[in-house]
Amino acid sequence: MKKPAVLAAPFAAVLAATLPATSAIADDVVTAIAVSGEATMSATPDLAHIDAGVASDAKSAKEASDANNAAMGKILLALKGAGIPEKDYQTSRLSLQPQYGQNKSTGASPVVGFRASNRVTVKIRDVTKVASVIDTLVSAGANDIGNISFEVTQASKLLDDARERAVADARRKAEIYAKATGVTLGAPLSVSEGGAPVPLFKTLRAGAPMAAPAAVAPGEETLSVTVNVSWAIKQGQ
């Protein structure tokens, strides 16, 4: 007579489907408990990114481009003077676009000028200096401060610890279900990381140009990991 399979209907959300028996153990039914484990931890950001630029308007494309190049040159010199290494700032966007007016009598939209813009992304490896770098950019002529983001550069190492804790959390849950159904946990059958870790950076939008350093608080980032683990089970002794 075949041995009865473990009855686990009340726990359908966590018990995996019965695996087919091999010919060597045709009278046995192998089942598994599959659960998710979670772990979170907080970390202080240690790197910031600032996106800043300058826009210049003029009657001709050359005038707008020349004025913009001169303005960005001052910004780059200011960054260098503030002690930002050249490897930590990089041009992120250049544009030169016609500006259109409107002739009310004819409905035409003639070109009335040009706008040149240049943006640079700056890495700040000391997040306590974010406010002073913003002040440096604005004082040098930057009239378009874009995104400010904070990042945890050693996130992988921190997440490794969270992964271990997530597996331990999964086992704790699995043992609860095993006890409730009268079985014993066997060896793990599979482990997978569910979804992706939460974003490891936070982005802020800066407003209009500021005359004084902005109050910027990097705060803490929450790193989170979810793992899916399934264990083989056997009837309790």
Secondary structure as GFF3:
##gff-version 3
##sequence-region A 1 237
A	DSSP	three_ten_helix	9	11	.	.	.	ID=ss1
A	DSSP	three_ten_helix	23	25	.	.	.	ID=ss2
A	DSSP	beta_strand	31	43	.	.	.	ID=ss3
A	DSSP	beta_strand	47	58	.	.	.	ID=ss4
A	DSSP	alpha_helix	61	81	.	.	.	ID=ss5
A	DSSP	three_ten_helix	86	88	.	.	.	ID=ss6
A	DSSP	beta_strand	89	100	.	.	.	ID=ss7
A	DSSP	beta_strand	111	124	.	.	.	ID=ss8
A	DSSP	three_ten_helix	127	129	.	.	.	ID=ss9
A	DSSP	alpha_helix	130	139	.	.	.	ID=ss10
A	DSSP	beta_strand	144	151	.	.	.	ID=ss11
A	DSSP	alpha_helix	155	180	.	.	.	ID=ss12
A	DSSP	beta_strand	183	193	.	.	.	ID=ss13
A	DSSP	beta_strand	201	205	.	.	.	ID=ss14
A	DSSP	beta_strand	221	235	.	.	.	ID=ss15
###
